Amino acid sequence: MRDPVPPPSAEPTLPVAAVARRLGVAPSTLRTWDRRYGLGPSRHTGGRHRRYGPSDVVRLELMQRALLRGASTAEAARYALAHMPKASNEPPAPVTELRVETTDGEVVLGNGREQADHLGPPRFARQLSAAALAMDVRAVQHLLAEVIGALGVLDAWEGVIRPVVAALGAGWRDGRGSSEVGYLLTECVFGALVRATPVLSEPRNLRPVLLGSVPDERDTLPLYVLAAALAERRIVTQLFGVPLPADVLAVAVRRSSPAAVVLWAQRGPAANPRLFTRIARGRQRGRLFACGPAWHAGDLPPKVELLGDIRDAADRVEYVLLGDTPRG
């Protein structure tokens, strides 16, 4: 049954799909906010359908603004309900200060972002999640640059970026996860890591560290993290972010003569230990490393060393190449 057309004097109303597009969220997100927090449409138009009026949209915009400032969903909902204008023609008060109650006490968020040392990884993660869910690419880019600049690549990856990427990629229990959000966030992370990997004018190593993945590997994001982490230590790398066929990888290793080769493998079926034997043919004298959860020490050739996580990989490569004491 179609909704009746409102008379010209009536205030305009919007269906769920239109409001979702306006806010940049999924329709399921709006239904969840309605069911859990009472932030749904209030206008009945006949039949079973309800439509969002202007005050409903303003309330959702207040909630989204609070989310982008770092509030949890429940905190943002309480804030939106408490700060609605009393009269229908009264504009909402400017959001100059947001006070939310957390397990650590009251947190005040102003117009400007909090300093990085006051936010910490949990707050950054919450802000990054909210910005990604809102499909706000500029906010995502700024937050990624801020957290990497404040914490460094490895701490930002372990404490903020990787958990958020994993959560949004897997989908959230309340229905907020979606594929387009995961793609947007992943692309922004790639760009942020590339920008965090400077061109070194005076690297500490003479020959580069070649970073690549096994053929058909889909998750190469950790390689960009490793490249950026090594760049922070002034170690130059040669990164192949796109998985190369085995023969192309062998030629690349032979022609570049790297000081070390690190091969990443996330998925078990793609991790073939014979790949190391293939790239070690000829005059390859650099060290060989396997990195990633798909490798198993007992399956690797004798001269291939298995690394731990990305932090361990950065420490070990630095130590092997330059003899520096691994960092704790």
Phi and psi restraints in degrees (value plus and minus 20) as a CYANA .aco file:
   2 ARG   PHI     -98.6   -58.6
   2 ARG   PSI     128.3   168.3
   3 ASP   PHI     -91.2   -51.2
   3 ASP   PSI     119.4   159.4
   4 PRO   PHI     -86.8   -46.8
   4 PRO   PSI     130.5   170.5
   5 VAL   PHI     -96.9   -56.9
   5 VAL   PSI     106.7   146.7
   6 PRO   PHI     -89.0   -49.0
   6 PRO   PSI     128.8   168.8
   7 PRO   PHI     -85.4   -45.4
   7 PRO   PSI     139.4   179.4
   8 PRO   PHI     -78.1   -38.1
   8 PRO   PSI     -50.1   -10.1
   9 SER   PHI    -100.3   -60.3
   9 SER   PSI     -34.5     5.5
  10 ALA   PHI     -96.1   -56.1
  10 ALA   PSI     133.3   173.3
  11 GLU   PHI     -89.2   -49.2
  11 GLU   PSI     122.9   162.9
  12 PRO   PHI     -87.9   -47.9
  12 PRO   PSI     127.0   167.0
  13 THR   PHI    -146.0  -106.0
  13 THR   PSI     140.2   180.2
  14 LEU   PHI    -149.9  -109.9
  14 LEU   PSI     124.9   164.9
  15 PRO   PHI     -97.7   -57.7
  15 PRO   PSI     151.9   191.9
  16 VAL   PHI     -77.1   -37.1
  16 VAL   PSI     -66.2   -26.2
  17 ALA   PHI     -81.0   -41.0
  17 ALA   PSI     -59.6   -19.6
  18 ALA   PHI     -88.1   -48.1
  18 ALA   PSI     -60.9   -20.9
  19 VAL   PHI     -86.7   -46.7
  19 VAL   PSI     -58.9   -18.9
  20 ALA   PHI     -81.4   -41.4
  20 ALA   PSI     -62.7   -22.7
  21 ARG   PHI     -84.6   -44.6
  21 ARG   PSI     -59.3   -19.3
  22 ARG   PHI     -83.4   -43.4
  22 ARG   PSI     -60.2   -20.2
  23 LEU   PHI    -108.0   -68.0
  23 LEU   PSI     -33.6     6.4
  24 GLY   PHI      55.7    95.7
  24 GLY   PSI      11.8    51.8
  25 VAL   PHI    -144.1  -104.1
  25 VAL   PSI     150.3   190.3
  26 ALA   PHI     -99.8   -59.8
  26 ALA   PSI     128.0   168.0
  27 PRO   PHI     -75.1   -35.1
  27 PRO   PSI     -53.8   -13.8
  28 SER   PHI     -83.5   -43.5
  28 SER   PSI     -50.2   -10.2
  29 THR   PHI     -84.2   -44.2
  29 THR   PSI     -64.3   -24.3
  30 LEU   PHI     -83.0   -43.0
  30 LEU   PSI     -59.9   -19.9
  31 ARG   PHI     -84.8   -44.8
  31 ARG   PSI     -57.3   -17.3
  32 THR   PHI     -85.6   -45.6
  32 THR   PSI     -64.1   -24.1
  33 TRP   PHI     -82.6   -42.6
  33 TRP   PSI     -55.6   -15.6
  34 ASP   PHI     -86.9   -46.9
  34 ASP   PSI     -68.3   -28.3
  35 ARG   PHI     -87.6   -47.6
  35 ARG   PSI     -60.9   -20.9
  36 ARG   PHI    -109.3   -69.3
  36 ARG   PSI     -54.2   -14.2
  37 TYR   PHI    -142.9  -102.9
  37 TYR   PSI     -19.3    20.7
  38 GLY   PHI      51.0    91.0
  38 GLY   PSI       8.3    48.3
  39 LEU   PHI    -124.4   -84.4
  39 LEU   PSI      23.2    63.2
  40 GLY   PHI    -119.5   -79.5
  40 GLY   PSI    -195.5  -155.5
  41 PRO   PHI     -90.6   -50.6
  41 PRO   PSI     126.0   166.0
  42 SER   PHI    -132.4   -92.4
  42 SER   PSI     -25.8    14.2
  43 ARG   PHI    -115.1   -75.1
  43 ARG   PSI     102.5   142.5
  44 HIS   PHI    -110.6   -70.6
  44 HIS   PSI     111.8   151.8
  45 THR   PHI    -140.3  -100.3
  45 THR   PSI      -5.0    35.0
  46 GLY   PHI      80.3   120.3
  46 GLY   PSI     130.0   170.0
  47 GLY   PHI      48.7    88.7
  47 GLY   PSI    -171.4  -131.4
  48 ARG   PHI    -114.1   -74.1
  48 ARG   PSI     -26.0    14.0
  49 HIS   PHI    -109.4   -69.4
  49 HIS   PSI     120.6   160.6
  50 ARG   PHI    -141.1  -101.1
  50 ARG   PSI     130.5   170.5
  51 ARG   PHI    -146.6  -106.6
  51 ARG   PSI     131.5   171.5
  52 TYR   PHI    -101.1   -61.1
  52 TYR   PSI     107.0   147.0
  53 GLY   PHI    -109.6   -69.6
  53 GLY   PSI     155.5   195.5
  54 PRO   PHI     -76.5   -36.5
  54 PRO   PSI     -62.0   -22.0
  55 SER   PHI     -87.0   -47.0
  55 SER   PSI     -54.0   -14.0
  56 ASP   PHI     -82.5   -42.5
  56 ASP   PSI     -63.3   -23.3
  57 VAL   PHI     -87.0   -47.0
  57 VAL   PSI     -61.7   -21.7
  58 VAL   PHI     -79.5   -39.5
  58 VAL   PSI     -62.2   -22.2
  59 ARG   PHI     -81.7   -41.7
  59 ARG   PSI     -62.3   -22.3
  60 LEU   PHI     -87.6   -47.6
  60 LEU   PSI     -55.5   -15.5
  61 GLU   PHI     -86.3   -46.3
  61 GLU   PSI     -57.7   -17.7
  62 LEU   PHI     -82.7   -42.7
  62 LEU   PSI     -61.5   -21.5
  63 MET   PHI     -83.8   -43.8
  63 MET   PSI     -64.0   -24.0
  64 GLN   PHI     -85.2   -45.2
  64 GLN   PSI     -57.8   -17.8
  65 ARG   PHI     -82.6   -42.6
  65 ARG   PSI     -59.5   -19.5
  66 ALA   PHI     -86.6   -46.6
  66 ALA   PSI     -58.8   -18.8
  67 LEU   PHI     -80.8   -40.8
  67 LEU   PSI     -62.6   -22.6
  68 LEU   PHI     -89.5   -49.5
  68 LEU   PSI     -38.2     1.8
  69 ARG   PHI    -108.1   -68.1
  69 ARG   PSI     -23.1    16.9
  70 GLY   PHI      90.8   130.8
  70 GLY   PSI     -18.0    22.0
  71 ALA   PHI     -94.0   -54.0
  71 ALA   PSI     132.5   172.5
  72 SER   PHI     -91.7   -51.7
  72 SER   PSI     151.1   191.1
  73 THR   PHI     -82.4   -42.4
  73 THR   PSI     -64.0   -24.0
  74 ALA   PHI     -85.4   -45.4
  74 ALA   PSI     -61.7   -21.7
  75 GLU   PHI     -83.6   -43.6
  75 GLU   PSI     -62.6   -22.6
  76 ALA   PHI     -85.6   -45.6
  76 ALA   PSI     -56.8   -16.8
  77 ALA   PHI     -85.0   -45.0
  77 ALA   PSI     -63.6   -23.6
  78 ARG   PHI     -82.7   -42.7
  78 ARG   PSI     -59.8   -19.8
  79 TYR   PHI     -84.0   -44.0
  79 TYR   PSI     -64.2   -24.2
  80 ALA   PHI     -84.0   -44.0
  80 ALA   PSI     -60.6   -20.6
  81 LEU   PHI     -88.5   -48.5
  81 LEU   PSI     -52.0   -12.0
  82 ALA   PHI    -102.1   -62.1
  82 ALA   PSI     -41.2    -1.2
  83 HIS   PHI    -131.2   -91.2
  83 HIS   PSI      -0.4    39.6
  84 MET   PHI     -92.4   -52.4
  84 MET   PSI     125.7   165.7
  85 PRO   PHI     -84.1   -44.1
  85 PRO   PSI     127.3   167.3
  86 LYS   PHI     -94.4   -54.4
  86 LYS   PSI     -56.1   -16.1
  87 ALA   PHI    -126.7   -86.7
  87 ALA   PSI     130.8   170.8
  88 SER   PHI     -84.6   -44.6
  88 SER   PSI     -46.6    -6.6
  89 ASN   PHI    -118.1   -78.1
  89 ASN   PSI     -12.0    28.0
  90 GLU   PHI    -114.0   -74.0
  90 GLU   PSI     104.8   144.8
  91 PRO   PHI     -89.3   -49.3
  91 PRO   PSI     131.7   171.7
  92 PRO   PHI     -86.2   -46.2
  92 PRO   PSI     128.7   168.7
  93 ALA   PHI     -85.6   -45.6
  93 ALA   PSI     124.5   164.5
  94 PRO   PHI     -82.3   -42.3
  94 PRO   PSI     121.6   161.6
  95 VAL   PHI    -103.9   -63.9
  95 VAL   PSI      65.4   105.4
  96 THR   PHI    -112.4   -72.4
  96 THR   PSI     -41.8    -1.8
  97 GLU   PHI    -174.8  -134.8
  97 GLU   PSI     114.4   154.4
  98 LEU   PHI    -142.1  -102.1
  98 LEU   PSI      99.1   139.1
  99 ARG   PHI    -128.6   -88.6
  99 ARG   PSI     105.3   145.3
 100 VAL   PHI    -149.1  -109.1
 100 VAL   PSI     125.4   165.4
 101 GLU   PHI    -112.2   -72.2
 101 GLU   PSI     106.0   146.0
 102 THR   PHI    -142.4  -102.4
 102 THR   PSI     157.0   197.0
 103 THR   PHI     -86.1   -46.1
 103 THR   PSI     -40.3    -0.3
 104 ASP   PHI    -115.8   -75.8
 104 ASP   PSI     -13.2    26.8
 105 GLY   PHI      91.0   131.0
 105 GLY   PSI    -191.4  -151.4
 106 GLU   PHI     -98.3   -58.3
 106 GLU   PSI     114.9   154.9
 107 VAL   PHI    -138.0   -98.0
 107 VAL   PSI     112.3   152.3
 108 VAL   PHI    -129.5   -89.5
 108 VAL   PSI     105.2   145.2
 109 LEU   PHI    -136.8   -96.8
 109 LEU   PSI     103.2   143.2
 110 GLY   PHI    -116.4   -76.4
 110 GLY   PSI    -189.5  -149.5
 111 ASN   PHI     -82.0   -42.0
 111 ASN   PSI     -65.8   -25.8
 112 GLY   PHI     -98.5   -58.5
 112 GLY   PSI     136.7   176.7
 113 ARG   PHI     -89.6   -49.6
 113 ARG   PSI     128.5   168.5
 114 GLU   PHI     -85.1   -45.1
 114 GLU   PSI     136.5   176.5
 115 GLN   PHI     -85.3   -45.3
 115 GLN   PSI     129.8   169.8
 116 ALA   PHI     -80.4   -40.4
 116 ALA   PSI     -56.4   -16.4
 117 ASP   PHI     -92.9   -52.9
 117 ASP   PSI     -35.4     4.6
 118 HIS   PHI    -111.1   -71.1
 118 HIS   PSI     -43.3    -3.3
 119 LEU   PHI    -100.0   -60.0
 119 LEU   PSI     -78.0   -38.0
 120 GLY   PHI      58.4    98.4
 120 GLY   PSI     145.4   185.4
 121 PRO   PHI     -74.9   -34.9
 121 PRO   PSI     -62.9   -22.9
 122 PRO   PHI     -80.2   -40.2
 122 PRO   PSI     -61.9   -21.9
 123 ARG   PHI     -88.1   -48.1
 123 ARG   PSI     -62.3   -22.3
 124 PHE   PHI     -78.9   -38.9
 124 PHE   PSI     -63.8   -23.8
 125 ALA   PHI     -82.6   -42.6
 125 ALA   PSI     -60.8   -20.8
 126 ARG   PHI     -85.4   -45.4
 126 ARG   PSI     -63.1   -23.1
 127 GLN   PHI     -84.7   -44.7
 127 GLN   PSI     -62.6   -22.6
 128 LEU   PHI     -84.1   -44.1
 128 LEU   PSI     -61.2   -21.2
 129 SER   PHI     -81.4   -41.4
 129 SER   PSI     -66.1   -26.1
 130 ALA   PHI     -83.7   -43.7
 130 ALA   PSI     -62.4   -22.4
 131 ALA   PHI     -85.0   -45.0
 131 ALA   PSI     -60.6   -20.6
 132 ALA   PHI     -86.2   -46.2
 132 ALA   PSI     -62.1   -22.1
 133 LEU   PHI     -85.5   -45.5
 133 LEU   PSI     -50.2   -10.2
 134 ALA   PHI    -101.6   -61.6
 134 ALA   PSI     -21.0    19.0
 135 MET   PHI      36.3    76.3
 135 MET   PSI      15.8    55.8
 136 ASP   PHI    -113.5   -73.5
 136 ASP   PSI      71.1   111.1
 137 VAL   PHI     -85.1   -45.1
 137 VAL   PSI     -56.1   -16.1
 138 ARG   PHI     -86.8   -46.8
 138 ARG   PSI     -62.1   -22.1
 139 ALA   PHI     -84.4   -44.4
 139 ALA   PSI     -60.8   -20.8
 140 VAL   PHI     -81.0   -41.0
 140 VAL   PSI     -66.4   -26.4
 141 GLN   PHI     -82.6   -42.6
 141 GLN   PSI     -63.6   -23.6
 142 HIS   PHI     -85.7   -45.7
 142 HIS   PSI     -61.4   -21.4
 143 LEU   PHI     -85.4   -45.4
 143 LEU   PSI     -61.2   -21.2
 144 LEU   PHI     -83.1   -43.1
 144 LEU   PSI     -64.4   -24.4
 145 ALA   PHI     -82.6   -42.6
 145 ALA   PSI     -59.1   -19.1
 146 GLU   PHI     -88.0   -48.0
 146 GLU   PSI     -64.8   -24.8
 147 VAL   PHI     -91.9   -51.9
 147 VAL   PSI     -55.7   -15.7
 148 ILE   PHI     -88.1   -48.1
 148 ILE   PSI     -61.4   -21.4
 149 GLY   PHI     -85.9   -45.9
 149 GLY   PSI     -53.9   -13.9
 150 ALA   PHI    -101.9   -61.9
 150 ALA   PSI     -60.2   -20.2
 151 LEU   PHI    -124.7   -84.7
 151 LEU   PSI     -37.9     2.1
 152 GLY   PHI      69.5   109.5
 152 GLY   PSI     141.1   181.1
 153 VAL   PHI     -82.2   -42.2
 153 VAL   PSI     -69.5   -29.5
 154 LEU   PHI     -88.6   -48.6
 154 LEU   PSI     -64.8   -24.8
 155 ASP   PHI     -86.4   -46.4
 155 ASP   PSI     -57.3   -17.3
 156 ALA   PHI     -84.9   -44.9
 156 ALA   PSI     -60.6   -20.6
 157 TRP   PHI     -86.5   -46.5
 157 TRP   PSI     -69.1   -29.1
 158 GLU   PHI     -92.8   -52.8
 158 GLU   PSI     -59.0   -19.0
 159 GLY   PHI    -112.3   -72.3
 159 GLY   PSI     -40.4    -0.4
 160 VAL   PHI    -150.0  -110.0
 160 VAL   PSI     -81.1   -41.1
 161 ILE   PHI     -88.6   -48.6
 161 ILE   PSI     -71.2   -31.2
 162 ARG   PHI     -80.9   -40.9
 162 ARG   PSI     -65.2   -25.2
 163 PRO   PHI     -81.1   -41.1
 163 PRO   PSI     -58.7   -18.7
 164 VAL   PHI     -89.8   -49.8
 164 VAL   PSI     -63.1   -23.1
 165 VAL   PHI     -80.6   -40.6
 165 VAL   PSI     -63.0   -23.0
 166 ALA   PHI     -85.0   -45.0
 166 ALA   PSI     -61.2   -21.2
 167 ALA   PHI     -87.4   -47.4
 167 ALA   PSI     -65.3   -25.3
 168 LEU   PHI     -93.6   -53.6
 168 LEU   PSI     -49.9    -9.9
 169 GLY   PHI     -90.2   -50.2
 169 GLY   PSI     -55.8   -15.8
 170 ALA   PHI    -101.0   -61.0
 170 ALA   PSI     -39.0     1.0
 171 GLY   PHI      71.6   111.6
 171 GLY   PSI     118.0   158.0
 172 TRP   PHI    -112.2   -72.2
 172 TRP   PSI     130.7   170.7
 173 ARG   PHI     -83.2   -43.2
 173 ARG   PSI     -46.0    -6.0
 174 ASP   PHI    -110.0   -70.0
 174 ASP   PSI      -8.9    31.1
 175 GLY   PHI      67.3   107.3
 175 GLY   PSI      -9.0    31.0
 176 ARG   PHI    -106.5   -66.5
 176 ARG   PSI     -38.5     1.5
 177 GLY   PHI     -93.2   -53.2
 177 GLY   PSI     123.7   163.7
 178 SER   PHI    -177.0  -137.0
 178 SER   PSI     137.3   177.3
 179 SER   PHI     -84.5   -44.5
 179 SER   PSI     -58.2   -18.2
 180 GLU   PHI     -85.4   -45.4
 180 GLU   PSI     -52.8   -12.8
 181 VAL   PHI     -86.4   -46.4
 181 VAL   PSI     -63.7   -23.7
 182 GLY   PHI     -81.7   -41.7
 182 GLY   PSI     -62.6   -22.6
 183 TYR   PHI     -84.0   -44.0
 183 TYR   PSI     -64.8   -24.8
 184 LEU   PHI     -80.1   -40.1
 184 LEU   PSI     -67.8   -27.8
 185 LEU   PHI     -83.3   -43.3
 185 LEU   PSI     -63.5   -23.5
 186 THR   PHI     -81.5   -41.5
 186 THR   PSI     -64.2   -24.2
 187 GLU   PHI     -82.5   -42.5
 187 GLU   PSI     -60.9   -20.9
 188 CYS   PHI     -85.2   -45.2
 188 CYS   PSI     -57.7   -17.7
 189 VAL   PHI     -86.3   -46.3
 189 VAL   PSI     -63.3   -23.3
 190 PHE   PHI     -73.8   -33.8
 190 PHE   PSI     -70.5   -30.5
 191 GLY   PHI     -82.1   -42.1
 191 GLY   PSI     -61.4   -21.4
 192 ALA   PHI     -84.8   -44.8
 192 ALA   PSI     -59.1   -19.1
 193 LEU   PHI     -89.7   -49.7
 193 LEU   PSI     -57.3   -17.3
 194 VAL   PHI     -83.4   -43.4
 194 VAL   PSI     -63.4   -23.4
 195 ARG   PHI     -86.6   -46.6
 195 ARG   PSI     -45.5    -5.5
 196 ALA   PHI    -105.9   -65.9
 196 ALA   PSI     -16.0    24.0
 197 THR   PHI    -132.2   -92.2
 197 THR   PSI      70.5   110.5
 198 PRO   PHI     -93.2   -53.2
 198 PRO   PSI     139.7   179.7
 199 VAL   PHI    -100.1   -60.1
 199 VAL   PSI      97.5   137.5
 200 LEU   PHI    -104.2   -64.2
 200 LEU   PSI     102.7   142.7
 201 SER   PHI     -99.8   -59.8
 201 SER   PSI     -51.6   -11.6
 202 GLU   PHI    -153.8  -113.8
 202 GLU   PSI      54.5    94.5
 203 PRO   PHI     -88.8   -48.8
 203 PRO   PSI     137.3   177.3
 204 ARG   PHI    -101.7   -61.7
 204 ARG   PSI     -38.7     1.3
 205 ASN   PHI    -128.3   -88.3
 205 ASN   PSI     121.3   161.3
 206 LEU   PHI     -96.9   -56.9
 206 LEU   PSI     -63.0   -23.0
 207 ARG   PHI    -127.5   -87.5
 207 ARG   PSI     126.2   166.2
 208 PRO   PHI     -94.3   -54.3
 208 PRO   PSI     144.5   184.5
 209 VAL   PHI    -118.2   -78.2
 209 VAL   PSI      98.5   138.5
 210 LEU   PHI    -104.2   -64.2
 210 LEU   PSI     103.7   143.7
 211 LEU   PHI    -131.9   -91.9
 211 LEU   PSI     102.4   142.4
 212 GLY   PHI    -167.9  -127.9
 212 GLY   PSI     156.4   196.4
 213 SER   PHI    -145.8  -105.8
 213 SER   PSI     145.4   185.4
 214 VAL   PHI     -90.3   -50.3
 214 VAL   PSI     133.7   173.7
 215 PRO   PHI     -76.1   -36.1
 215 PRO   PSI     123.6   163.6
 216 ASP   PHI      51.9    91.9
 216 ASP   PSI     -11.2    28.8
 217 GLU   PHI     -92.6   -52.6
 217 GLU   PSI     113.1   153.1
 218 ARG   PHI    -116.9   -76.9
 218 ARG   PSI     -51.9   -11.9
 219 ASP   PHI    -120.0   -80.0
 219 ASP   PSI      73.0   113.0
 220 THR   PHI    -126.6   -86.6
 220 THR   PSI     -13.6    26.4
 221 LEU   PHI     -77.4   -37.4
 221 LEU   PSI     -60.6   -20.6
 222 PRO   PHI     -79.7   -39.7
 222 PRO   PSI     -47.7    -7.7
 223 LEU   PHI     -83.9   -43.9
 223 LEU   PSI     -58.3   -18.3
 224 TYR   PHI     -87.8   -47.8
 224 TYR   PSI     -54.8   -14.8
 225 VAL   PHI     -83.3   -43.3
 225 VAL   PSI     -65.4   -25.4
 226 LEU   PHI     -83.8   -43.8
 226 LEU   PSI     -61.8   -21.8
 227 ALA   PHI     -81.7   -41.7
 227 ALA   PSI     -62.9   -22.9
 228 ALA   PHI     -88.1   -48.1
 228 ALA   PSI     -58.8   -18.8
 229 ALA   PHI     -85.5   -45.5
 229 ALA   PSI     -59.6   -19.6
 230 LEU   PHI     -89.2   -49.2
 230 LEU   PSI     -55.0   -15.0
 231 ALA   PHI     -83.7   -43.7
 231 ALA   PSI     -56.8   -16.8
 232 GLU   PHI     -79.1   -39.1
 232 GLU   PSI     -46.7    -6.7
 233 ARG   PHI    -117.6   -77.6
 233 ARG   PSI      -7.4    32.6
 234 ARG   PHI      39.9    79.9
 234 ARG   PSI      20.5    60.5
 235 ILE   PHI    -131.2   -91.2
 235 ILE   PSI     100.2   140.2
 236 VAL   PHI    -102.1   -62.1
 236 VAL   PSI     121.4   161.4
 237 THR   PHI    -146.3  -106.3
 237 THR   PSI     142.3   182.3
 238 GLN   PHI    -140.7  -100.7
 238 GLN   PSI      83.1   123.1
 239 LEU   PHI    -119.3   -79.3
 239 LEU   PSI     109.8   149.8
 240 PHE   PHI    -131.2   -91.2
 240 PHE   PSI      74.5   114.5
 241 GLY   PHI     -91.0   -51.0
 241 GLY   PSI     -49.4    -9.4
 242 VAL   PHI    -107.9   -67.9
 242 VAL   PSI     106.4   146.4
 243 PRO   PHI     -77.6   -37.6
 243 PRO   PSI     109.4   149.4
 244 LEU   PHI    -115.4   -75.4
 244 LEU   PSI     126.4   166.4
 245 PRO   PHI     -78.2   -38.2
 245 PRO   PSI     134.7   174.7
 246 ALA   PHI     -77.2   -37.2
 246 ALA   PSI     -62.8   -22.8
 247 ASP   PHI     -88.7   -48.7
 247 ASP   PSI     -57.2   -17.2
 248 VAL   PHI     -87.2   -47.2
 248 VAL   PSI     -60.6   -20.6
 249 LEU   PHI     -82.5   -42.5
 249 LEU   PSI     -60.7   -20.7
 250 ALA   PHI     -83.5   -43.5
 250 ALA   PSI     -60.7   -20.7
 251 VAL   PHI     -85.8   -45.8
 251 VAL   PSI     -61.6   -21.6
 252 ALA   PHI     -81.6   -41.6
 252 ALA   PSI     -60.6   -20.6
 253 VAL   PHI     -86.2   -46.2
 253 VAL   PSI     -63.2   -23.2
 254 ARG   PHI     -85.6   -45.6
 254 ARG   PSI     -59.4   -19.4
 255 ARG   PHI     -98.5   -58.5
 255 ARG   PSI     -53.6   -13.6
 256 SER   PHI    -107.5   -67.5
 256 SER   PSI     -37.5     2.5
 257 SER   PHI      26.1    66.1
 257 SER   PSI      41.9    81.9
 258 PRO   PHI     -93.2   -53.2
 258 PRO   PSI     139.3   179.3
 259 ALA   PHI     -92.0   -52.0
 259 ALA   PSI     -47.4    -7.4
 260 ALA   PHI    -176.9  -136.9
 260 ALA   PSI     134.9   174.9
 261 VAL   PHI    -144.4  -104.4
 261 VAL   PSI     108.3   148.3
 262 VAL   PHI    -137.8   -97.8
 262 VAL   PSI      99.8   139.8
 263 LEU   PHI    -129.1   -89.1
 263 LEU   PSI     103.9   143.9
 264 TRP   PHI    -115.9   -75.9
 264 TRP   PSI     119.1   159.1
 265 ALA   PHI    -165.4  -125.4
 265 ALA   PSI      98.7   138.7
 266 GLN   PHI    -115.2   -75.2
 266 GLN   PSI     -57.4   -17.4
 267 ARG   PHI    -125.3   -85.3
 267 ARG   PSI     116.5   156.5
 268 GLY   PHI     -76.3   -36.3
 268 GLY   PSI     -69.1   -29.1
 269 PRO   PHI     -79.9   -39.9
 269 PRO   PSI     -47.0    -7.0
 270 ALA   PHI    -104.8   -64.8
 270 ALA   PSI     -32.8     7.2
 271 ALA   PHI    -106.5   -66.5
 271 ALA   PSI      73.3   113.3
 272 ASN   PHI    -125.4   -85.4
 272 ASN   PSI      91.4   131.4
 273 PRO   PHI     -79.6   -39.6
 273 PRO   PSI     -43.1    -3.1
 274 ARG   PHI     -86.2   -46.2
 274 ARG   PSI     -35.1     4.9
 275 LEU   PHI     -81.8   -41.8
 275 LEU   PSI     -55.1   -15.1
 276 PHE   PHI     -86.7   -46.7
 276 PHE   PSI     -59.2   -19.2
 277 THR   PHI     -82.3   -42.3
 277 THR   PSI     -56.7   -16.7
 278 ARG   PHI     -89.6   -49.6
 278 ARG   PSI     -63.1   -23.1
 279 ILE   PHI     -99.1   -59.1
 279 ILE   PSI     -35.8     4.2
 280 ALA   PHI    -104.6   -64.6
 280 ALA   PSI     -25.2    14.8
 281 ARG   PHI     -88.9   -48.9
 281 ARG   PSI     134.7   174.7
 282 GLY   PHI      67.6   107.6
 282 GLY   PSI    -159.5  -119.5
 283 ARG   PHI    -123.8   -83.8
 283 ARG   PSI       5.5    45.5
 284 GLN   PHI     -88.4   -48.4
 284 GLN   PSI      96.8   136.8
 285 ARG   PHI    -135.9   -95.9
 285 ARG   PSI     -20.3    19.7
 286 GLY   PHI     -96.1   -56.1
 286 GLY   PSI     145.8   185.8
 287 ARG   PHI     -94.4   -54.4
 287 ARG   PSI     128.2   168.2
 288 LEU   PHI    -135.4   -95.4
 288 LEU   PSI     111.3   151.3
 289 PHE   PHI    -150.1  -110.1
 289 PHE   PSI     121.6   161.6
 290 ALA   PHI    -128.9   -88.9
 290 ALA   PSI     113.0   153.0
 291 CYS   PHI    -157.3  -117.3
 291 CYS   PSI     118.7   158.7
 292 GLY   PHI     102.2   142.2
 292 GLY   PSI     135.3   175.3
 293 PRO   PHI     -89.6   -49.6
 293 PRO   PSI     -32.6     7.4
 294 ALA   PHI    -101.2   -61.2
 294 ALA   PSI     -38.3     1.7
 295 TRP   PHI    -102.4   -62.4
 295 TRP   PSI     128.9   168.9
 296 HIS   PHI    -150.0  -110.0
 296 HIS   PSI     111.8   151.8
 297 ALA   PHI     -76.7   -36.7
 297 ALA   PSI     -59.5   -19.5
 298 GLY   PHI     -87.7   -47.7
 298 GLY   PSI     -38.0     2.0
 299 ASP   PHI    -113.8   -73.8
 299 ASP   PSI     -30.7     9.3
 300 LEU   PHI    -104.1   -64.1
 300 LEU   PSI     130.1   170.1
 301 PRO   PHI     -79.8   -39.8
 301 PRO   PSI     139.0   179.0
 302 PRO   PHI     -78.3   -38.3
 302 PRO   PSI     -54.7   -14.7
 303 LYS   PHI    -111.9   -71.9
 303 LYS   PSI     -11.4    28.6
 304 VAL   PHI    -122.8   -82.8
 304 VAL   PSI     106.9   146.9
 305 GLU   PHI    -119.4   -79.4
 305 GLU   PSI     113.2   153.2
 306 LEU   PHI    -108.0   -68.0
 306 LEU   PSI     107.0   147.0
 307 LEU   PHI    -116.6   -76.6
 307 LEU   PSI     143.2   183.2
 308 GLY   PHI    -107.4   -67.4
 308 GLY   PSI    -149.6  -109.6
 309 ASP   PHI     -98.4   -58.4
 309 ASP   PSI    -194.1  -154.1
 310 ILE   PHI     -84.4   -44.4
 310 ILE   PSI     -59.4   -19.4
 311 ARG   PHI     -82.7   -42.7
 311 ARG   PSI     -65.3   -25.3
 312 ASP   PHI     -82.1   -42.1
 312 ASP   PSI     -58.3   -18.3
 313 ALA   PHI     -83.0   -43.0
 313 ALA   PSI     -64.2   -24.2
 314 ALA   PHI     -83.3   -43.3
 314 ALA   PSI     -63.8   -23.8
 315 ASP   PHI     -82.1   -42.1
 315 ASP   PSI     -65.6   -25.6
 316 ARG   PHI     -89.6   -49.6
 316 ARG   PSI     -62.5   -22.5
 317 VAL   PHI     -82.8   -42.8
 317 VAL   PSI     -63.3   -23.3
 318 GLU   PHI     -80.7   -40.7
 318 GLU   PSI     -62.9   -22.9
 319 TYR   PHI     -86.9   -46.9
 319 TYR   PSI     -64.0   -24.0
 320 VAL   PHI     -85.9   -45.9
 320 VAL   PSI     -61.5   -21.5
 321 LEU   PHI     -97.0   -57.0
 321 LEU   PSI     -58.6   -18.6
 322 LEU   PHI    -141.5  -101.5
 322 LEU   PSI     -26.9    13.1
 323 GLY   PHI      56.0    96.0
 323 GLY   PSI      -8.8    31.2
 324 ASP   PHI     -95.0   -55.0
 324 ASP   PSI     131.8   171.8
 325 THR   PHI     -88.0   -48.0
 325 THR   PSI     107.8   147.8
 326 PRO   PHI     -76.0   -36.0
 326 PRO   PSI     125.4   165.4
 327 ARG   PHI    -105.5   -65.5
 327 ARG   PSI     124.1   164.1
